Amino acid sequence: MTRPGEVREMTDDMLVEHIRTARQELFGLRFRHATGELENTAGLSNAKRELARALTIARERGIDLDRELSKS
């Protein structure tokens, strides 16, 4: 889990990539939870919080995430 200060220090490109990987990680955790493979369910809330923090910072910077995430 990255700290809020570390997320704020990221460049815009790094932040977009961080959001992309955080979404993939959250999807994987949700999938594992649905299939009963996830033992530590606290990771779900941590992943949600991590993604929300990054999305908030991206919104503060005015990054158009729809456009940025569809580039790759």
mmCIF file of the N, C-alpha and C atoms, coordinates in Angstrom:
data_MODEL
# 
_entry.id   MODEL 
# 
loop_
_atom_site.group_PDB 
_atom_site.id 
_atom_site.type_symbol 
_atom_site.label_atom_id 
_atom_site.label_alt_id 
_atom_site.label_comp_id 
_atom_site.label_asym_id 
_atom_site.label_entity_id 
_atom_site.label_seq_id 
_atom_site.pdbx_PDB_ins_code 
_atom_site.Cartn_x 
_atom_site.Cartn_y 
_atom_site.Cartn_z 
_atom_site.occupancy 
_atom_site.B_iso_or_equiv 
_atom_site.pdbx_formal_charge 
_atom_site.auth_seq_id 
_atom_site.auth_comp_id 
_atom_site.auth_asym_id 
_atom_site.auth_atom_id 
_atom_site.pdbx_PDB_model_num 
ATOM 1   N N  . MET A 1 1  ? 0.844   -1.172  0.000   1.00 0.00 ? 1  MET A N  1 
ATOM 2   C CA . MET A 1 1  ? 0.000   0.000   0.000   1.00 0.00 ? 1  MET A CA 1 
ATOM 3   C C  . MET A 1 1  ? 0.887   1.233   0.000   1.00 0.00 ? 1  MET A C  1 
ATOM 4   N N  . THR A 1 2  ? 0.629   2.117   -0.925  1.00 0.00 ? 2  THR A N  1 
ATOM 5   C CA . THR A 1 2  ? 1.418   3.340   -0.988  1.00 0.00 ? 2  THR A CA 1 
ATOM 6   C C  . THR A 1 2  ? 0.817   4.386   -0.068  1.00 0.00 ? 2  THR A C  1 
ATOM 7   N N  . ARG A 1 3  ? 1.665   5.232   0.412   1.00 0.00 ? 3  ARG A N  1 
ATOM 8   C CA . ARG A 1 3  ? 1.221   6.272   1.321   1.00 0.00 ? 3  ARG A CA 1 
ATOM 9   C C  . ARG A 1 3  ? 0.681   7.452   0.521   1.00 0.00 ? 3  ARG A C  1 
ATOM 10  N N  . PRO A 1 4  ? -0.197  8.260   1.096   1.00 0.00 ? 4  PRO A N  1 
ATOM 11  C CA . PRO A 1 4  ? -0.782  9.384   0.362   1.00 0.00 ? 4  PRO A CA 1 
ATOM 12  C C  . PRO A 1 4  ? 0.262   10.348  -0.184  1.00 0.00 ? 4  PRO A C  1 
ATOM 13  N N  . GLY A 1 5  ? 1.315   10.581  0.559   1.00 0.00 ? 5  GLY A N  1 
ATOM 14  C CA . GLY A 1 5  ? 2.371   11.469  0.097   1.00 0.00 ? 5  GLY A CA 1 
ATOM 15  C C  . GLY A 1 5  ? 3.082   10.933  -1.133  1.00 0.00 ? 5  GLY A C  1 
ATOM 16  N N  . GLU A 1 6  ? 3.248   9.626   -1.191  1.00 0.00 ? 6  GLU A N  1 
ATOM 17  C CA . GLU A 1 6  ? 3.895   9.006   -2.346  1.00 0.00 ? 6  GLU A CA 1 
ATOM 18  C C  . GLU A 1 6  ? 3.025   9.129   -3.582  1.00 0.00 ? 6  GLU A C  1 
ATOM 19  N N  . VAL A 1 7  ? 1.721   9.003   -3.413  1.00 0.00 ? 7  VAL A N  1 
ATOM 20  C CA . VAL A 1 7  ? 0.813   9.117   -4.552  1.00 0.00 ? 7  VAL A CA 1 
ATOM 21  C C  . VAL A 1 7  ? 0.803   10.555  -5.057  1.00 0.00 ? 7  VAL A C  1 
ATOM 22  N N  . ARG A 1 8  ? 0.838   11.505  -4.166  1.00 0.00 ? 8  ARG A N  1 
ATOM 23  C CA . ARG A 1 8  ? 0.842   12.921  -4.565  1.00 0.00 ? 8  ARG A CA 1 
ATOM 24  C C  . ARG A 1 8  ? 2.120   13.303  -5.302  1.00 0.00 ? 8  ARG A C  1 
ATOM 25  N N  . GLU A 1 9  ? 3.228   12.632  -5.007  1.00 0.00 ? 9  GLU A N  1 
ATOM 26  C CA . GLU A 1 9  ? 4.499   12.952  -5.646  1.00 0.00 ? 9  GLU A CA 1 
ATOM 27  C C  . GLU A 1 9  ? 4.641   12.327  -7.031  1.00 0.00 ? 9  GLU A C  1 
ATOM 28  N N  . MET A 1 10 ? 3.732   11.434  -7.411  1.00 0.00 ? 10 MET A N  1 
ATOM 29  C CA . MET A 1 10 ? 3.807   10.773  -8.712  1.00 0.00 ? 10 MET A CA 1 
ATOM 30  C C  . MET A 1 10 ? 3.535   11.765  -9.833  1.00 0.00 ? 10 MET A C  1 
ATOM 31  N N  . THR A 1 11 ? 4.175   11.525  -10.975 1.00 0.00 ? 11 THR A N  1 
ATOM 32  C CA . THR A 1 11 ? 3.845   12.314  -12.154 1.00 0.00 ? 11 THR A CA 1 
ATOM 33  C C  . THR A 1 11 ? 2.487   11.868  -12.672 1.00 0.00 ? 11 THR A C  1 
ATOM 34  N N  . ASP A 1 12 ? 1.934   12.638  -13.601 1.00 0.00 ? 12 ASP A N  1 
ATOM 35  C CA . ASP A 1 12 ? 0.614   12.293  -14.126 1.00 0.00 ? 12 ASP A CA 1 
ATOM 36  C C  . ASP A 1 12 ? 0.611   10.927  -14.799 1.00 0.00 ? 12 ASP A C  1 
ATOM 37  N N  . ASP A 1 13 ? 1.642   10.622  -15.572 1.00 0.00 ? 13 ASP A N  1 
ATOM 38  C CA . ASP A 1 13 ? 1.718   9.321   -16.242 1.00 0.00 ? 13 ASP A CA 1 
ATOM 39  C C  . ASP A 1 13 ? 1.828   8.178   -15.238 1.00 0.00 ? 13 ASP A C  1 
ATOM 40  N N  . MET A 1 14 ? 2.632   8.383   -14.215 1.00 0.00 ? 14 MET A N  1 
ATOM 41  C CA . MET A 1 14 ? 2.773   7.359   -13.184 1.00 0.00 ? 14 MET A CA 1 
ATOM 42  C C  . MET A 1 14 ? 1.457   7.165   -12.436 1.00 0.00 ? 14 MET A C  1 
ATOM 43  N N  . LEU A 1 15 ? 0.732   8.258   -12.194 1.00 0.00 ? 15 LEU A N  1 
ATOM 44  C CA . LEU A 1 15 ? -0.537  8.186   -11.486 1.00 0.00 ? 15 LEU A CA 1 
ATOM 45  C C  . LEU A 1 15 ? -1.570  7.414   -12.306 1.00 0.00 ? 15 LEU A C  1 
ATOM 46  N N  . VAL A 1 16 ? -1.623  7.658   -13.600 1.00 0.00 ? 16 VAL A N  1 
ATOM 47  C CA . VAL A 1 16 ? -2.557  6.934   -14.465 1.00 0.00 ? 16 VAL A CA 1 
ATOM 48  C C  . VAL A 1 16 ? -2.222  5.446   -14.464 1.00 0.00 ? 16 VAL A C  1 
ATOM 49  N N  . GLU A 1 17 ? -0.949  5.112   -14.533 1.00 0.00 ? 17 GLU A N  1 
ATOM 50  C CA . GLU A 1 17 ? -0.533  3.707   -14.504 1.00 0.00 ? 17 GLU A CA 1 
ATOM 51  C C  . GLU A 1 17 ? -0.857  3.080   -13.147 1.00 0.00 ? 17 GLU A C  1 
ATOM 52  N N  . HIS A 1 18 ? -0.688  3.842   -12.081 1.00 0.00 ? 18 HIS A N  1 
ATOM 53  C CA . HIS A 1 18 ? -1.017  3.359   -10.735 1.00 0.00 ? 18 HIS A CA 1 
ATOM 54  C C  . HIS A 1 18 ? -2.508  3.063   -10.627 1.00 0.00 ? 18 HIS A C  1 
ATOM 55  N N  . ILE A 1 19 ? -3.337  3.924   -11.196 1.00 0.00 ? 19 ILE A N  1 
ATOM 56  C CA . ILE A 1 19 ? -4.787  3.711   -11.178 1.00 0.00 ? 19 ILE A CA 1 
ATOM 57  C C  . ILE A 1 19 ? -5.137  2.462   -11.979 1.00 0.00 ? 19 ILE A C  1 
ATOM 58  N N  . ARG A 1 20 ? -4.485  2.290   -13.118 1.00 0.00 ? 20 ARG A N  1 
ATOM 59  C CA . ARG A 1 20 ? -4.738  1.109   -13.956 1.00 0.00 ? 20 ARG A CA 1 
ATOM 60  C C  . ARG A 1 20 ? -4.421  -0.179  -13.192 1.00 0.00 ? 20 ARG A C  1 
ATOM 61  N N  . THR A 1 21 ? -3.276  -0.224  -12.543 1.00 0.00 ? 21 THR A N  1 
ATOM 62  C CA . THR A 1 21 ? -2.900  -1.435  -11.806 1.00 0.00 ? 21 THR A CA 1 
ATOM 63  C C  . THR A 1 21 ? -3.751  -1.625  -10.556 1.00 0.00 ? 21 THR A C  1 
ATOM 64  N N  . ALA A 1 22 ? -4.155  -0.524  -9.914  1.00 0.00 ? 22 ALA A N  1 
ATOM 65  C CA . ALA A 1 22 ? -5.006  -0.636  -8.731  1.00 0.00 ? 22 ALA A CA 1 
ATOM 66  C C  . ALA A 1 22 ? -6.369  -1.209  -9.108  1.00 0.00 ? 22 ALA A C  1 
ATOM 67  N N  . ARG A 1 23 ? -6.894  -0.821  -10.258 1.00 0.00 ? 23 ARG A N  1 
ATOM 68  C CA . ARG A 1 23 ? -8.176  -1.369  -10.716 1.00 0.00 ? 23 ARG A CA 1 
ATOM 69  C C  . ARG A 1 23 ? -8.050  -2.854  -11.031 1.00 0.00 ? 23 ARG A C  1 
ATOM 70  N N  . GLN A 1 24 ? -6.938  -3.239  -11.651 1.00 0.00 ? 24 GLN A N  1 
ATOM 71  C CA . GLN A 1 24 ? -6.725  -4.653  -11.956 1.00 0.00 ? 24 GLN A CA 1 
ATOM 72  C C  . GLN A 1 24 ? -6.595  -5.470  -10.673 1.00 0.00 ? 24 GLN A C  1 
ATOM 73  N N  . GLU A 1 25 ? -5.880  -4.940  -9.711  1.00 0.00 ? 25 GLU A N  1 
ATOM 74  C CA . GLU A 1 25 ? -5.706  -5.632  -8.435  1.00 0.00 ? 25 GLU A CA 1 
ATOM 75  C C  . GLU A 1 25 ? -7.047  -5.786  -7.717  1.00 0.00 ? 25 GLU A C  1 
ATOM 76  N N  . LEU A 1 26 ? -7.864  -4.724  -7.713  1.00 0.00 ? 26 LEU A N  1 
ATOM 77  C CA . LEU A 1 26 ? -9.165  -4.785  -7.067  1.00 0.00 ? 26 LEU A CA 1 
ATOM 78  C C  . LEU A 1 26 ? -10.064 -5.802  -7.757  1.00 0.00 ? 26 LEU A C  1 
ATOM 79  N N  . PHE A 1 27 ? -10.020 -5.851  -9.082  1.00 0.00 ? 27 PHE A N  1 
ATOM 80  C CA . PHE A 1 27 ? -10.808 -6.837  -9.819  1.00 0.00 ? 27 PHE A CA 1 
ATOM 81  C C  . PHE A 1 27 ? -10.397 -8.249  -9.414  1.00 0.00 ? 27 PHE A C  1 
ATOM 82  N N  . GLY A 1 28 ? -9.103  -8.486  -9.343  1.00 0.00 ? 28 GLY A N  1 
ATOM 83  C CA . GLY A 1 28 ? -8.601  -9.804  -8.958  1.00 0.00 ? 28 GLY A CA 1 
ATOM 84  C C  . GLY A 1 28 ? -9.024  -10.186 -7.552  1.00 0.00 ? 28 GLY A C  1 
ATOM 85  N N  . LEU A 1 29 ? -8.978  -9.228  -6.641  1.00 0.00 ? 29 LEU A N  1 
ATOM 86  C CA . LEU A 1 29 ? -9.390  -9.507  -5.262  1.00 0.00 ? 29 LEU A CA 1 
ATOM 87  C C  . LEU A 1 29 ? -10.878 -9.805  -5.187  1.00 0.00 ? 29 LEU A C  1 
ATOM 88  N N  . ARG A 1 30 ? -11.685 -9.043  -5.925  1.00 0.00 ? 30 ARG A N  1 
ATOM 89  C CA . ARG A 1 30 ? -13.127 -9.300  -5.932  1.00 0.00 ? 30 ARG A CA 1 
ATOM 90  C C  . ARG A 1 30 ? -13.433 -10.681 -6.511  1.00 0.00 ? 30 ARG A C  1 
ATOM 91  N N  . PHE A 1 31 ? -12.728 -11.035 -7.558  1.00 0.00 ? 31 PHE A N  1 
ATOM 92  C CA . PHE A 1 31 ? -12.929 -12.338 -8.184  1.00 0.00 ? 31 PHE A CA 1 
ATOM 93  C C  . PHE A 1 31 ? -12.572 -13.458 -7.218  1.00 0.00 ? 31 PHE A C  1 
ATOM 94  N N  . ARG A 1 32 ? -11.416 -13.328 -6.565  1.00 0.00 ? 32 ARG A N  1 
ATOM 95  C CA . ARG A 1 32 ? -10.992 -14.346 -5.612  1.00 0.00 ? 32 ARG A CA 1 
ATOM 96  C C  . ARG A 1 32 ? -11.950 -14.422 -4.426  1.00 0.00 ? 32 ARG A C  1 
ATOM 97  N N  . HIS A 1 33 ? -12.497 -13.284 -4.019  1.00 0.00 ? 33 HIS A N  1 
ATOM 98  C CA . HIS A 1 33 ? -13.458 -13.274 -2.909  1.00 0.00 ? 33 HIS A CA 1 
ATOM 99  C C  . HIS A 1 33 ? -14.749 -13.984 -3.320  1.00 0.00 ? 33 HIS A C  1 
ATOM 100 N N  . ALA A 1 34 ? -15.191 -13.751 -4.548  1.00 0.00 ? 34 ALA A N  1 
ATOM 101 C CA . ALA A 1 34 ? -16.431 -14.370 -5.023  1.00 0.00 ? 34 ALA A CA 1 
ATOM 102 C C  . ALA A 1 34 ? -16.294 -15.881 -5.155  1.00 0.00 ? 34 ALA A C  1 
ATOM 103 N N  . THR A 1 35 ? -15.094 -16.340 -5.498  1.00 0.00 ? 35 THR A N  1 
ATOM 104 C CA . THR A 1 35 ? -14.894 -17.785 -5.652  1.00 0.00 ? 35 THR A CA 1 
ATOM 105 C C  . THR A 1 35 ? -14.493 -18.459 -4.347  1.00 0.00 ? 35 THR A C  1 
ATOM 106 N N  . GLY A 1 36 ? -14.321 -17.676 -3.286  1.00 0.00 ? 36 GLY A N  1 
ATOM 107 C CA . GLY A 1 36 ? -13.997 -18.238 -1.986  1.00 0.00 ? 36 GLY A CA 1 
ATOM 108 C C  . GLY A 1 36 ? -12.523 -18.500 -1.771  1.00 0.00 ? 36 GLY A C  1 
ATOM 109 N N  . GLU A 1 37 ? -11.670 -18.016 -2.650  1.00 0.00 ? 37 GLU A N  1 
ATOM 110 C CA . GLU A 1 37 ? -10.229 -18.246 -2.515  1.00 0.00 ? 37 GLU A CA 1 
ATOM 111 C C  . GLU A 1 37 ? -9.539  -17.209 -1.635  1.00 0.00 ? 37 GLU A C  1 
ATOM 112 N N  . LEU A 1 38 ? -10.193 -16.084 -1.403  1.00 0.00 ? 38 LEU A N  1 
ATOM 113 C CA . LEU A 1 38 ? -9.560  -14.995 -0.664  1.00 0.00 ? 38 LEU A CA 1 
ATOM 114 C C  . LEU A 1 38 ? -9.706  -15.231 0.829   1.00 0.00 ? 38 LEU A C  1 
ATOM 115 N N  . GLU A 1 39 ? -8.597  -15.333 1.513   1.00 0.00 ? 39 GLU A N  1 
ATOM 116 C CA . GLU A 1 39 ? -8.627  -15.560 2.957   1.00 0.00 ? 39 GLU A CA 1 
ATOM 117 C C  . GLU A 1 39 ? -8.606  -14.252 3.734   1.00 0.00 ? 39 GLU A C  1 
ATOM 118 N N  . ASN A 1 40 ? -7.808  -13.295 3.272   1.00 0.00 ? 40 ASN A N  1 
ATOM 119 C CA . ASN A 1 40 ? -7.683  -12.018 3.964   1.00 0.00 ? 40 ASN A CA 1 
ATOM 120 C C  . ASN A 1 40 ? -8.579  -10.993 3.269   1.00 0.00 ? 40 ASN A C  1 
ATOM 121 N N  . THR A 1 41 ? -9.800  -10.841 3.757   1.00 0.00 ? 41 THR A N  1 
ATOM 122 C CA . THR A 1 41 ? -10.745 -9.926  3.121   1.00 0.00 ? 41 THR A CA 1 
ATOM 123 C C  . THR A 1 41 ? -10.436 -8.460  3.415   1.00 0.00 ? 41 THR A C  1 
ATOM 124 N N  . ALA A 1 42 ? -9.540  -8.197  4.322   1.00 0.00 ? 42 ALA A N  1 
ATOM 125 C CA . ALA A 1 42 ? -9.153  -6.814  4.604   1.00 0.00 ? 42 ALA A CA 1 
ATOM 126 C C  . ALA A 1 42 ? -8.446  -6.195  3.404   1.00 0.00 ? 42 ALA A C  1 
ATOM 127 N N  . GLY A 1 43 ? -7.874  -7.024  2.561   1.00 0.00 ? 43 GLY A N  1 
ATOM 128 C CA . GLY A 1 43 ? -7.218  -6.524  1.362   1.00 0.00 ? 43 GLY A CA 1 
ATOM 129 C C  . GLY A 1 43 ? -8.181  -5.839  0.419   1.00 0.00 ? 43 GLY A C  1 
ATOM 130 N N  . LEU A 1 44 ? -9.437  -6.245  0.436   1.00 0.00 ? 44 LEU A N  1 
ATOM 131 C CA . LEU A 1 44 ? -10.451 -5.604  -0.408  1.00 0.00 ? 44 LEU A CA 1 
ATOM 132 C C  . LEU A 1 44 ? -10.632 -4.144  -0.021  1.00 0.00 ? 44 LEU A C  1 
ATOM 133 N N  . SER A 1 45 ? -10.816 -3.881  1.243   1.00 0.00 ? 45 SER A N  1 
ATOM 134 C CA . SER A 1 45 ? -11.024 -2.494  1.671   1.00 0.00 ? 45 SER A CA 1 
ATOM 135 C C  . SER A 1 45 ? -9.762  -1.663  1.472   1.00 0.00 ? 45 SER A C  1 
ATOM 136 N N  . ASN A 1 46 ? -8.605  -2.266  1.670   1.00 0.00 ? 46 ASN A N  1 
ATOM 137 C CA . ASN A 1 46 ? -7.360  -1.540  1.433   1.00 0.00 ? 46 ASN A CA 1 
ATOM 138 C C  . ASN A 1 46 ? -7.197  -1.186  -0.038  1.00 0.00 ? 46 ASN A C  1 
ATOM 139 N N  . ALA A 1 47 ? -7.554  -2.110  -0.922  1.00 0.00 ? 47 ALA A N  1 
ATOM 140 C CA . ALA A 1 47 ? -7.442  -1.857  -2.360  1.00 0.00 ? 47 ALA A CA 1 
ATOM 141 C C  . ALA A 1 47 ? -8.430  -0.778  -2.793  1.00 0.00 ? 47 ALA A C  1 
ATOM 142 N N  . LYS A 1 48 ? -9.629  -0.805  -2.234  1.00 0.00 ? 48 LYS A N  1 
ATOM 143 C CA . LYS A 1 48 ? -10.620 0.230   -2.557  1.00 0.00 ? 48 LYS A CA 1 
ATOM 144 C C  . LYS A 1 48 ? -10.140 1.602   -2.106  1.00 0.00 ? 48 LYS A C  1 
ATOM 145 N N  . ARG A 1 49 ? -9.578  1.642   -0.924  1.00 0.00 ? 49 ARG A N  1 
ATOM 146 C CA . ARG A 1 49 ? -9.086  2.905   -0.375  1.00 0.00 ? 49 ARG A CA 1 
ATOM 147 C C  . ARG A 1 49 ? -7.924  3.442   -1.210  1.00 0.00 ? 49 ARG A C  1 
ATOM 148 N N  . GLU A 1 50 ? -7.046  2.546   -1.631  1.00 0.00 ? 50 GLU A N  1 
ATOM 149 C CA . GLU A 1 50 ? -5.905  2.921   -2.461  1.00 0.00 ? 50 GLU A CA 1 
ATOM 150 C C  . GLU A 1 50 ? -6.375  3.510   -3.794  1.00 0.00 ? 50 GLU A C  1 
ATOM 151 N N  . LEU A 1 51 ? -7.348  2.852   -4.418  1.00 0.00 ? 51 LEU A N  1 
ATOM 152 C CA . LEU A 1 51 ? -7.876  3.332   -5.689  1.00 0.00 ? 51 LEU A CA 1 
ATOM 153 C C  . LEU A 1 51 ? -8.582  4.664   -5.506  1.00 0.00 ? 51 LEU A C  1 
ATOM 154 N N  . ALA A 1 52 ? -9.373  4.801   -4.467  1.00 0.00 ? 52 ALA A N  1 
ATOM 155 C CA . ALA A 1 52 ? -10.091 6.050   -4.218  1.00 0.00 ? 52 ALA A CA 1 
ATOM 156 C C  . ALA A 1 52 ? -9.121  7.203   -3.994  1.00 0.00 ? 52 ALA A C  1 
ATOM 157 N N  . ARG A 1 53 ? -8.040  6.937   -3.286  1.00 0.00 ? 53 ARG A N  1 
ATOM 158 C CA . ARG A 1 53 ? -7.043  7.981   -3.028  1.00 0.00 ? 53 ARG A CA 1 
ATOM 159 C C  . ARG A 1 53 ? -6.414  8.451   -4.340  1.00 0.00 ? 53 ARG A C  1 
ATOM 160 N N  . ALA A 1 54 ? -6.062  7.509   -5.209  1.00 0.00 ? 54 ALA A N  1 
ATOM 161 C CA . ALA A 1 54 ? -5.442  7.860   -6.481  1.00 0.00 ? 54 ALA A CA 1 
ATOM 162 C C  . ALA A 1 54 ? -6.432  8.591   -7.385  1.00 0.00 ? 54 ALA A C  1 
ATOM 163 N N  . LEU A 1 55 ? -7.685  8.149   -7.401  1.00 0.00 ? 55 LEU A N  1 
ATOM 164 C CA . LEU A 1 55 ? -8.695  8.822   -8.224  1.00 0.00 ? 55 LEU A CA 1 
ATOM 165 C C  . LEU A 1 55 ? -8.947  10.245  -7.745  1.00 0.00 ? 55 LEU A C  1 
ATOM 166 N N  . THR A 1 56 ? -8.935  10.445  -6.438  1.00 0.00 ? 56 THR A N  1 
ATOM 167 C CA . THR A 1 56 ? -9.128  11.784  -5.884  1.00 0.00 ? 56 THR A CA 1 
ATOM 168 C C  . THR A 1 56 ? -8.009  12.715  -6.313  1.00 0.00 ? 56 THR A C  1 
ATOM 169 N N  . ILE A 1 57 ? -6.791  12.245  -6.248  1.00 0.00 ? 57 ILE A N  1 
ATOM 170 C CA . ILE A 1 57 ? -5.647  13.068  -6.632  1.00 0.00 ? 57 ILE A CA 1 
ATOM 171 C C  . ILE A 1 57 ? -5.696  13.366  -8.129  1.00 0.00 ? 57 ILE A C  1 
ATOM 172 N N  . ALA A 1 58 ? -6.090  12.387  -8.933  1.00 0.00 ? 58 ALA A N  1 
ATOM 173 C CA . ALA A 1 58 ? -6.209  12.607  -10.378 1.00 0.00 ? 58 ALA A CA 1 
ATOM 174 C C  . ALA A 1 58 ? -7.279  13.664  -10.662 1.00 0.00 ? 58 ALA A C  1 
ATOM 175 N N  . ARG A 1 59 ? -8.386  13.622  -9.937  1.00 0.00 ? 59 ARG A N  1 
ATOM 176 C CA . ARG A 1 59 ? -9.439  14.622  -10.122 1.00 0.00 ? 59 ARG A CA 1 
ATOM 177 C C  . ARG A 1 59 ? -8.958  15.998  -9.714  1.00 0.00 ? 59 ARG A C  1 
ATOM 178 N N  . GLU A 1 60 ? -8.197  16.074  -8.637  1.00 0.00 ? 60 GLU A N  1 
ATOM 179 C CA . GLU A 1 60 ? -7.655  17.363  -8.192  1.00 0.00 ? 60 GLU A CA 1 
ATOM 180 C C  . GLU A 1 60 ? -6.750  17.966  -9.254  1.00 0.00 ? 60 GLU A C  1 
ATOM 181 N N  . ARG A 1 61 ? -6.000  17.126  -9.944  1.00 0.00 ? 61 ARG A N  1 
ATOM 182 C CA . ARG A 1 61 ? -5.079  17.597  -10.988 1.00 0.00 ? 61 ARG A CA 1 
ATOM 183 C C  . ARG A 1 61 ? -5.787  17.863  -12.311 1.00 0.00 ? 61 ARG A C  1 
ATOM 184 N N  . GLY A 1 62 ? -7.030  17.442  -12.433 1.00 0.00 ? 62 GLY A N  1 
ATOM 185 C CA . GLY A 1 62 ? -7.777  17.665  -13.661 1.00 0.00 ? 62 GLY A CA 1 
ATOM 186 C C  . GLY A 1 62 ? -7.425  16.693  -14.775 1.00 0.00 ? 62 GLY A C  1 
ATOM 187 N N  . ILE A 1 63 ? -6.995  15.497  -14.417 1.00 0.00 ? 63 ILE A N  1 
ATOM 188 C CA . ILE A 1 63 ? -6.636  14.489  -15.407 1.00 0.00 ? 63 ILE A CA 1 
ATOM 189 C C  . ILE A 1 63 ? -7.908  13.840  -15.940 1.00 0.00 ? 63 ILE A C  1 
ATOM 190 N N  . ASP A 1 64 ? -8.049  13.774  -17.252 1.00 0.00 ? 64 ASP A N  1 
ATOM 191 C CA . ASP A 1 64 ? -9.191  13.115  -17.880 1.00 0.00 ? 64 ASP A CA 1 
ATOM 192 C C  . ASP A 1 64 ? -8.882  11.624  -17.952 1.00 0.00 ? 64 ASP A C  1 
ATOM 193 N N  . LEU A 1 65 ? -9.355  10.882  -16.975 1.00 0.00 ? 65 LEU A N  1 
ATOM 194 C CA . LEU A 1 65 ? -9.004  9.471   -16.858 1.00 0.00 ? 65 LEU A CA 1 
ATOM 195 C C  . LEU A 1 65 ? -9.590  8.626   -17.975 1.00 0.00 ? 65 LEU A C  1 
ATOM 196 N N  . ASP A 1 66 ? -10.790 8.953   -18.448 1.00 0.00 ? 66 ASP A N  1 
ATOM 197 C CA . ASP A 1 66 ? -11.385 8.181   -19.540 1.00 0.00 ? 66 ASP A CA 1 
ATOM 198 C C  . ASP A 1 66 ? -10.486 8.207   -20.771 1.00 0.00 ? 66 ASP A C  1 
ATOM 199 N N  . ARG A 1 67 ? -9.991  9.378   -21.088 1.00 0.00 ? 67 ARG A N  1 
ATOM 200 C CA . ARG A 1 67 ? -9.118  9.519   -22.250 1.00 0.00 ? 67 ARG A CA 1 
ATOM 201 C C  . ARG A 1 67 ? -7.759  8.873   -21.995 1.00 0.00 ? 67 ARG A C  1 
ATOM 202 N N  . GLU A 1 68 ? -7.213  9.064   -20.811 1.00 0.00 ? 68 GLU A N  1 
ATOM 203 C CA . GLU A 1 68 ? -5.878  8.537   -20.504 1.00 0.00 ? 68 GLU A CA 1 
ATOM 204 C C  . GLU A 1 68 ? -5.870  7.015   -20.436 1.00 0.00 ? 68 GLU A C  1 
ATOM 205 N N  . LEU A 1 69 ? -6.897  6.435   -19.848 1.00 0.00 ? 69 LEU A N  1 
ATOM 206 C CA . LEU A 1 69 ? -6.926  4.993   -19.699 1.00 0.00 ? 69 LEU A CA 1 
ATOM 207 C C  . LEU A 1 69 ? -7.246  4.278   -21.016 1.00 0.00 ? 69 LEU A C  1 
ATOM 208 N N  . SER A 1 70 ? -7.899  4.965   -21.932 1.00 0.00 ? 70 SER A N  1 
ATOM 209 C CA . SER A 1 70 ? -8.225  4.336   -23.211 1.00 0.00 ? 70 SER A CA 1 
ATOM 210 C C  . SER A 1 70 ? -7.071  4.409   -24.211 1.00 0.00 ? 70 SER A C  1 
ATOM 211 N N  . LYS A 1 71 ? -6.029  5.160   -23.893 1.00 0.00 ? 71 LYS A N  1 
ATOM 212 C CA . LYS A 1 71 ? -4.867  5.280   -24.789 1.00 0.00 ? 71 LYS A CA 1 
ATOM 213 C C  . LYS A 1 71 ? -4.165  3.949   -24.980 1.00 0.00 ? 71 LYS A C  1 
ATOM 214 N N  . SER A 1 72 ? -4.019  3.183   -23.923 1.00 0.00 ? 72 SER A N  1 
ATOM 215 C CA . SER A 1 72 ? -3.246  1.941   -24.013 1.00 0.00 ? 72 SER A CA 1 
ATOM 216 C C  . SER A 1 72 ? -4.122  0.759   -24.299 1.00 0.00 ? 72 SER A C  1 
# 
